[in-house]
Amino acid sequence: MTASAQRPAPVATPPPAVQRSRLYEQVMQWLAVHMSSAGMGPGDRLPPERQLAASLGVSRASLRQAMAALEVQGVVEVRHGDGTYLRVPPQRRDSIDQLLARPRKLPEILEARAALEVELARLAAIRRTQEDLTAIDEALEQMRAEVESGGSGADGDALFHSAVSAAAHNSVMRELMAYLAQPIEETRAASLSAED
């Protein structure tokens, strides 16, 4: 671990008051700019959540949603009880634009996810085997254990949805879900990071 990884990076001066429209992606953008302008490298620790939220003038829940999306995209690693560490610095402008592209498509992603998951659940109810039910139960148990240990339950949640998709026994729909896996994972991470 480098010396810079042992102490939090200083908090850059935030932009003028963050506007409330698309707050989630604005927080992501500021964090990406902060990491780049602060010269942070892989393994560096970000300032504590409370400090970042106060500097931005946003709620900790909004900050968590932005962090969850950055974590899913591989930019940061959240170590519960230890802090948030940079994995890959988003240094270029086009990288920041790419980080923001998916949140703008959130309504369409949610519509596609709802349509696919409802039909997958219907088919799974009809076609599931005992092996499928066991996989679903194991995923729910993993999610419960993750939540009880202070995590978000995201890994268990992803396993649950994967198990339901498998239980539907429709290869084309599974391929469609695999195609949407990354943006769906971002919506899942954002929703599981919210306090309610």
C-alpha positions as CSV (number, residue, x, y, z in Angstrom):
1,M,0.0,0.0,0.0
2,T,1.4,3.4,-1.0
3,A,1.7,6.3,1.4
4,S,-1.1,8.1,-0.4
5,A,-3.3,5.1,0.1
6,Q,-2.9,5.4,3.9
7,R,-4.4,8.9,4.1
8,P,-7.5,10.4,2.5
9,A,-6.9,12.7,-0.4
10,P,-7.8,16.3,0.2
11,V,-11.2,17.5,-0.8
12,A,-11.2,19.7,-3.8
13,T,-13.3,22.9,-3.8
14,P,-16.7,21.9,-5.0
15,P,-18.5,23.6,-7.9
16,P,-21.1,26.3,-7.1
17,A,-24.2,24.8,-5.4
18,V,-25.0,21.5,-7.0
19,Q,-28.4,21.8,-8.8
20,R,-31.1,19.4,-7.8
21,S,-31.9,18.2,-11.4
22,R,-30.0,14.9,-12.1
23,L,-28.3,15.2,-8.8
24,Y,-27.0,11.7,-8.9
25,E,-25.1,12.2,-12.2
26,Q,-23.9,15.6,-11.1
27,V,-22.4,14.1,-8.0
28,M,-20.7,11.4,-10.2
29,Q,-19.3,14.1,-12.5
30,W,-17.9,16.1,-9.6
31,L,-16.3,13.0,-8.0
32,A,-14.7,12.1,-11.3
33,V,-13.3,15.6,-11.8
34,H,-12.1,15.7,-8.2
35,M,-10.3,12.4,-8.5
36,S,-8.6,13.6,-11.7
37,S,-7.7,17.1,-10.5
38,A,-6.4,15.8,-7.1
39,G,-4.0,13.5,-9.0
40,M,-5.4,10.4,-7.4
41,G,-4.1,7.1,-8.5
42,P,-5.1,3.4,-8.0
43,G,-5.2,2.5,-4.3
44,D,-5.7,6.1,-3.1
45,R,-8.5,6.5,-0.5
46,L,-11.2,9.1,-1.0
47,P,-12.2,11.4,1.8
48,P,-14.9,10.0,4.2
49,E,-18.5,10.0,3.1
50,R,-19.6,12.6,5.6
51,Q,-16.8,15.0,4.5
52,L,-17.6,14.6,0.8
53,A,-21.3,15.0,1.3
54,A,-20.8,18.2,3.4
55,S,-18.4,19.6,0.8
56,L,-20.9,19.0,-2.0
57,G,-23.9,20.1,0.0
58,V,-25.8,16.9,-0.9
59,S,-27.2,14.2,1.3
60,R,-25.2,11.1,2.1
61,A,-27.8,9.0,0.3
62,S,-27.2,10.9,-3.0
63,L,-23.5,10.5,-2.5
64,R,-24.0,6.7,-1.9
65,Q,-25.9,6.4,-5.2
66,A,-23.2,8.1,-7.1
67,M,-20.5,5.9,-5.4
68,A,-22.5,2.8,-6.1
69,A,-22.6,3.6,-9.8
70,L,-18.8,4.4,-9.8
71,E,-18.2,1.1,-8.0
72,V,-20.2,-1.0,-10.5
73,Q,-18.3,0.7,-13.3
74,G,-15.0,-0.3,-11.7
75,V,-13.8,3.3,-10.9
76,V,-13.8,2.8,-7.1
77,E,-13.9,0.0,-4.6
78,V,-16.0,0.5,-1.5
79,R,-14.6,-1.4,1.5
80,H,-17.2,-1.5,4.2
81,G,-15.8,-0.2,7.5
82,D,-12.5,0.9,5.8
83,G,-13.4,3.5,3.2
84,T,-13.6,4.0,-0.6
85,Y,-10.5,3.5,-2.7
86,L,-9.8,4.5,-6.3
87,R,-9.3,1.6,-8.7
88,V,-9.1,3.3,-12.1
89,P,-8.8,7.1,-12.4
90,P,-11.3,8.6,-14.9
91,Q,-8.8,11.2,-16.2
92,R,-10.2,12.0,-19.7
93,R,-13.3,14.1,-20.5
94,D,-14.7,11.3,-22.7
95,S,-14.4,8.9,-19.7
96,I,-16.5,11.3,-17.6
97,D,-19.1,11.5,-20.4
98,Q,-19.2,7.7,-20.6
99,L,-19.8,7.6,-16.8
100,L,-22.8,9.9,-17.2
101,A,-24.3,8.3,-20.3
102,R,-26.1,5.4,-18.6
103,P,-27.8,7.4,-15.9
104,R,-29.4,9.5,-18.6
105,K,-30.9,6.3,-20.1
106,L,-32.2,5.1,-16.7
107,P,-35.9,5.3,-17.5
108,E,-35.5,3.2,-20.6
109,I,-33.2,0.7,-18.8
110,L,-35.9,0.3,-16.1
111,E,-38.6,-0.3,-18.6
112,A,-36.6,-3.0,-20.4
113,R,-35.7,-4.6,-17.1
114,A,-39.3,-4.6,-15.9
115,A,-40.6,-6.2,-19.2
116,L,-37.9,-8.9,-19.2
117,E,-38.0,-9.7,-15.5
118,V,-41.7,-10.0,-15.3
119,E,-41.8,-12.5,-18.1
120,L,-38.8,-14.4,-16.8
121,A,-40.5,-14.7,-13.4
122,R,-43.6,-16.0,-15.1
123,L,-41.7,-18.6,-17.0
124,A,-39.6,-19.6,-14.0
125,A,-42.8,-20.2,-12.0
126,I,-43.9,-22.7,-14.7
127,R,-40.6,-24.3,-15.7
128,R,-38.4,-24.3,-12.6
129,T,-36.8,-27.5,-11.3
130,Q,-35.9,-28.4,-7.8
131,E,-32.3,-27.4,-8.7
132,D,-33.5,-24.0,-9.8
133,L,-35.4,-23.5,-6.5
134,T,-32.3,-24.4,-4.5
135,A,-30.2,-21.9,-6.5
136,I,-32.8,-19.2,-5.8
137,D,-32.9,-20.0,-2.1
138,E,-29.1,-19.9,-1.9
139,A,-29.0,-16.5,-3.5
140,L,-31.6,-15.1,-1.1
141,E,-29.6,-16.6,1.8
142,Q,-26.4,-14.9,0.5
143,M,-28.3,-11.6,0.2
144,R,-29.6,-11.9,3.8
145,A,-26.0,-12.6,5.1
146,E,-24.6,-9.7,3.2
147,V,-27.2,-7.3,4.6
148,E,-26.7,-8.6,8.2
149,S,-22.9,-8.0,7.9
150,G,-23.5,-4.4,6.9
151,G,-23.3,-4.8,3.1
152,S,-25.9,-3.8,0.5
153,G,-26.8,-7.3,-0.5
154,A,-25.9,-6.5,-4.2
155,D,-24.0,-9.7,-4.9
156,G,-26.8,-11.9,-3.5
157,D,-29.4,-9.8,-5.3
158,A,-27.5,-10.3,-8.6
159,L,-27.4,-14.0,-8.0
160,F,-31.1,-14.1,-7.2
161,H,-32.0,-12.5,-10.6
162,S,-29.6,-14.7,-12.4
163,A,-31.1,-17.8,-10.8
164,V,-34.6,-16.7,-11.7
165,S,-33.4,-16.1,-15.3
166,A,-31.9,-19.6,-15.4
167,A,-35.1,-21.1,-14.0
168,A,-37.1,-19.6,-16.9
169,H,-35.2,-21.9,-19.3
170,N,-35.3,-19.5,-22.2
171,S,-31.8,-19.0,-23.7
172,V,-32.8,-16.0,-25.9
173,M,-34.1,-14.1,-22.9
174,R,-31.0,-15.0,-20.8
175,E,-28.9,-13.5,-23.6
176,L,-30.9,-10.3,-23.5
177,M,-30.5,-10.1,-19.8
178,A,-26.7,-10.7,-20.2
179,Y,-26.6,-7.8,-22.7
180,L,-28.3,-5.5,-20.2
181,A,-26.3,-6.8,-17.2
182,Q,-24.1,-3.8,-16.7
183,P,-26.7,-1.0,-16.9
184,I,-29.1,-3.2,-14.8
185,E,-26.4,-3.7,-12.2
186,E,-26.0,0.1,-11.9
187,T,-29.7,0.6,-11.3
188,R,-29.6,-2.2,-8.7
189,A,-26.6,-0.8,-7.0
190,A,-28.1,2.7,-6.8
191,S,-31.4,1.4,-5.4
192,L,-29.7,-0.9,-2.8
193,S,-27.5,2.0,-1.7
194,A,-30.5,4.2,-0.7
195,E,-31.3,4.1,3.0
196,D,-35.0,3.3,2.5
